[in-house]
Amino acid sequence: MKFVIENPSTSVATFFRRAGYVFQKREGEEMAFVRRLTDQPFPRFHLFVKIVDYKFYVNFHIDHKAASYEGTSMHSGEYGEDSKLLQDEAERLKNFSSD
């Protein structure tokens, strides 16, 4: 699922840390963050953020479990716009940006 956070008032790292996310890695121009849904490593929200013209372009999904094939990053995930959990989290983050 993709969405844009317009006019953030802080840096990308500070914004997502305050929203409960942990920085994971940097891949080129994108930064990856994760937020656990339970006290276990999975499931978790996994998002990638790219900054363009002072806006955060977010692409995120839910990782249901770790990669299960050696040498690959493929895993079981939830990506669709029809996911209520993803919709709710996107709305939470958009509202968080106006706090």
C-alpha positions as CSV (number, residue, x, y, z in Angstrom):
1,M,0.0,0.0,0.0
2,K,1.3,3.5,-0.8
3,F,0.5,6.9,0.5
4,V,2.1,10.3,1.0
5,I,2.6,12.3,4.1
6,E,2.4,16.0,3.2
7,N,4.3,18.7,5.1
8,P,6.0,16.6,7.9
9,S,7.2,18.8,10.7
10,T,10.2,16.6,11.6
11,S,12.9,14.5,9.9
12,V,11.8,11.1,8.6
13,A,13.7,9.2,11.3
14,T,12.1,11.3,14.1
15,F,8.7,11.1,12.6
16,F,8.6,7.3,12.4
17,R,10.4,6.8,15.7
18,R,7.7,8.9,17.4
19,A,5.1,6.8,15.5
20,G,6.5,3.6,17.1
21,Y,8.8,2.4,14.2
22,V,12.4,1.3,14.4
23,F,14.9,2.2,11.7
24,Q,15.9,-1.0,9.9
25,K,18.2,0.0,6.9
26,R,18.8,2.3,4.1
27,E,18.5,1.1,0.5
28,G,19.6,3.7,-2.0
29,E,17.2,6.7,-1.6
30,E,14.8,4.8,0.6
31,M,14.8,4.2,4.4
32,A,13.2,1.1,5.8
33,F,11.4,1.0,9.2
34,V,9.5,-1.7,11.1
35,R,6.9,-1.8,13.8
36,R,5.9,-5.0,15.6
37,L,2.3,-5.9,16.0
38,T,3.0,-8.2,19.0
39,D,5.9,-8.9,21.3
40,Q,7.2,-11.4,18.7
41,P,9.3,-10.4,15.7
42,F,6.4,-11.2,13.3
43,P,3.9,-10.0,12.2
44,R,5.1,-6.5,11.7
45,F,4.5,-3.4,9.6
46,H,7.4,-2.9,7.2
47,L,7.6,0.4,5.4
48,F,9.9,2.1,3.0
49,V,10.1,5.9,2.8
50,K,11.4,8.1,0.1
51,I,11.7,11.9,0.6
52,V,10.7,14.0,-2.4
53,D,10.0,17.7,-2.3
54,Y,9.7,17.7,1.5
55,K,7.1,14.9,1.4
56,F,7.3,11.3,2.7
57,Y,6.4,8.8,0.0
58,V,5.5,5.6,2.0
59,N,5.3,2.1,0.6
60,F,4.4,-0.4,3.2
61,H,3.1,-3.9,3.9
62,I,2.7,-6.4,6.7
63,D,5.4,-9.2,7.1
64,H,3.6,-12.2,8.5
65,K,6.8,-14.2,8.9
66,A,10.5,-14.2,8.1
67,A,11.9,-15.3,4.8
68,S,11.6,-19.0,4.6
69,Y,13.9,-19.8,1.7
70,E,17.6,-19.6,2.2
71,G,19.3,-16.9,0.0
72,T,16.1,-15.0,-0.8
73,S,14.1,-12.2,0.8
74,M,10.7,-13.6,-0.2
75,H,8.3,-14.0,2.7
76,S,4.6,-14.1,3.5
77,G,3.2,-10.6,3.5
78,E,0.0,-8.6,3.1
79,Y,0.3,-5.8,0.5
80,G,-3.2,-5.0,-0.7
81,E,-5.2,-1.8,-0.5
82,D,-8.1,-4.0,0.7
83,S,-6.4,-4.8,4.0
84,K,-8.2,-3.1,6.9
85,L,-5.1,-3.4,9.1
86,L,-3.0,-1.5,6.4
87,Q,-5.7,1.1,5.9
88,D,-6.0,1.8,9.6
89,E,-2.2,2.1,10.0
90,A,-2.0,4.4,7.0
91,E,-4.7,6.6,8.5
92,R,-3.0,6.6,11.9
93,L,0.3,7.8,10.3
94,K,-1.5,10.5,8.2
95,N,-3.2,11.7,11.4
96,F,0.0,11.4,13.4
97,S,1.6,13.9,10.9
98,S,-0.8,16.6,11.9
99,D,-0.3,16.2,15.6
